[in-house]
Amino acid sequence: MGTLRLLRGTRHGTSPHGRKGHDETTSRPPLPRTELPHRAPPRYGPESPDTLPDTHLPVWAKRLPEPVWAAVELADVVIHTGDWVSVALLDELEARSRRLIGCWGNNDGPELRSRLPEVARVTLEGLSVAVVHETGTAKGREERCERAYPGVDVLVFGHSHIPWDTTSPGGLRLLNPGSPTDRRRQPYCTYQTATITAGRLEQVALHNL
């Protein structure tokens, strides 16, 4: 699972989940529960996302680590890049997040796919953000994603469990938060936080668990 936590900003419900090339879903019926109840009055200013990738519950862990839940509680926006595996985790994150944006991954079953899009798109503080599980091999990723996601400022992805932070020649920022539950060949399990202020992505930080 890839999670990007956005901290201290405007707070809304879950974003409308859109297919590639659209701000809202157009190629499938409207998804249920696209807007969550506000948990607090909106605050205007920077927005703080928390990004979570490839959680794979309960295969690699029974629960998310407590530092991740603490980050979720602080975040204005939680971004999950798919491979939830557990429907219960989606329910819990919906309940505990101020705003949740997510997509499905290759290990997610029919129920999760019925509730989540393949590609989620949202505008945060004037920044165009897309969330997808897979982006293909590392070689040529920046150019390939730049072609696939025109007009997007930040692409958050998962699948590899390998943290990633690069910028394409055309300015597309690519982020992969790793995984908070399965480090694979990496030295640590990880998640990622950032701040978005007036259309600028700032303070991107990878957190080791």
HUCORBEL-V606045 format. One record per run of one state. SS is the DSSP state (h for helix, s for strand, l for the rest). FROM is the first residue (numbers start at 0). TO is the last residue. If there is no record, write none. Layout:
BEGIN
[[SS,FROM,TO] [SS,FROM,TO]]
END
This chain:
BEGIN
[[l,0,0] [s,1,6] [l,7,45] [s,46,46] [l,47,47] [s,48,52] [l,53,55] [s,56,56] [l,57,59] [s,60,60] [l,61,64] [h,65,73] [s,74,79] [l,80,85] [h,86,95] [l,96,98] [s,99,102] [l,103,108] [h,109,114] [l,115,115] [s,116,116] [l,117,117] [s,118,123] [l,124,125] [s,126,131] [l,132,139] [h,140,147] [l,148,152] [s,153,156] [l,157,162] [s,163,166] [l,167,171] [s,172,175] [l,176,188] [s,189,196] [l,197,198] [s,199,207] [l,208,208]]
END
